Amino acid sequence: MKAIILKQAGGVENLVVEEVPMPSPKKGEVLIKINAISINPVDIKTRKGMSLYNKLRENEPVILGWDVSGEVIEAGEDATAFEIGEEVFGMVNFPGHGNAYAEYVTAPVAHLADKPDQITHQEAAASSLAALTAWQVLMQQAKVQSGERVLIHAAAGGVGHFGVQIAKYLGAYVIGTGSDANYDFVKELGADEYVDYNHERFEEVIQNVDIVFDAVGGDNPKRSLDIIRGGGLLIAIAGGITDEVKKLAEEKGVKAWAYLVQSNGDDMEQLAELLEAGTIRPHISHEFSFDQIKEAHTQIETGRTRGKIVISM
Ligand SMILES: NC(=O)c1ccc[n+]([C@@H]2O[C@H](COP(=O)([O-])OP(=O)(O)OC[C@H]3O[C@@H](n4cnc5c(N)ncnc54)[C@H](OP(=O)(O)O)[C@@H]3O)[C@@H](O)[C@H]2O)c1
């Protein structure tokens, strides 16, 4: 089969399409013929030798990627959750060896869900890591309650655009941040308010927020402490919580922690229900072919992607 190999940590030129042996499903796993995958910022960080690179280097060749959608073509021992021929999607083996940049991928059935018939494989792949992150943060970590004021940084991005839709589904009053170019996009997703960082500093125009979900990093977590009410919560997914932010949060009586998404098929099933009902919808701004992996990485690396990008096989 064809796979995209990461020859060594570095630039996009190190991503090369090669023939590799087909993987074989182990106990509890299925073999999936892939229709679409999606690309996330963690792919770019790992390609550059950061993030999960040392983990992936345990296995040669190094194959990036975690988001898949395709058809089950073989089942390993005790992998009875899906029939041969069923269409499935999910975030596979994160934070571990996903090996998703390939024509065929093995995955634990415990990481997968049935792909709703109403959505394409591209939409399903787009609704894996990013959607799962937003779901786990807002539903399980923050336990958003109806009427709470939730601020989502990078509301137009892969995670953020699901975050806005999920927070609205949970009944929150949602404030998004992003550039002026994404004002209409984020409002159409359902955000009640939008702060355009080109023209305003969010801490000067927003107050009394219950939950901040930060997918930007840098000084955003520290600045966000100024707008969270006492007893409120900050969850950061990009770059973590520094000791300084932790100390400041304690002084203000604000809870603050970092979160890393985990593969989970039960959560994927819940996302599948929301996708099937049309309650949440992925926005795909760019679709590439398998041979255009360098262009796909270059796009995500801009840090300005609206919604998601996918690769069709
Ligand atoms: N810990 C975890 O489990 C986890 C999971 C998923 C993602 N992440 C991390 O979270 C971050 C976001 O991921 P993603 O998939 O959403 O990335 P993405 O799709 O590449 O995000 C791009 C978006 O970020 C917005 N943006 C950039 N700078 C901004 C700023 N200063 N304020 C507000 N918005 C800004 C851009 O909007 P404009 O063009 O309008 O600026 C763009 O729409 C990445 O660092 C990623 O690695 C962590």
The ligand as an ORCA input file, in Angstrom:
! r2SCAN-3c Opt
* xyz 0 1
  N      -4.302     19.601     23.628
  C      -5.084     19.036     22.709
  O      -5.681     17.998     22.922
  C      -5.241     19.720     21.380
  C      -6.176     19.233     20.451
  C      -6.368     19.927     19.256
  C      -5.615     21.056     18.982
  N      -4.687     21.469     19.889
  C      -3.899     22.690     19.632
  O      -4.795     23.783     19.620
  C      -4.362     24.741     18.658
  C      -5.495     25.021     17.675
  O      -5.795     23.852     16.944
  P      -6.751     23.951     15.671
  O      -6.842     22.617     15.065
  O      -7.984     24.662     16.007
  O      -5.824     24.892     14.752
  P      -6.162     25.671     13.403
  O      -7.369     25.097     12.776
  O      -4.919     25.743     12.616
  O      -6.515     27.142     13.957
  C      -6.476     28.181     13.060
  C      -7.344     29.312     13.576
  O      -6.701     30.011     14.644
  C      -7.176     31.351     14.603
  N      -6.246     32.215     15.314
  C      -4.919     32.329     15.103
  N      -4.400     33.211     15.994
  C      -5.427     33.659     16.764
  C      -5.531     34.574     17.847
  N      -4.464     35.219     18.339
  N      -6.743     34.761     18.414
  C      -7.833     34.134     17.947
  N      -7.799     33.261     16.909
  C      -6.605     33.017     16.331
  C      -7.267     31.651     13.139
  O      -8.285     32.611     12.954
  P      -7.904     34.000     12.209
  O      -7.432     33.602     10.839
  O      -9.191     34.730     12.235
  O      -6.792     34.587     13.035
  C      -7.625     30.315     12.497
  O      -8.984     30.222     12.127
  C      -3.086     24.165     18.041
  O      -1.966     24.658     18.739
  C      -3.226     22.686     18.286
  O      -2.004     21.986     18.304
  C      -4.483     20.827     21.072
*
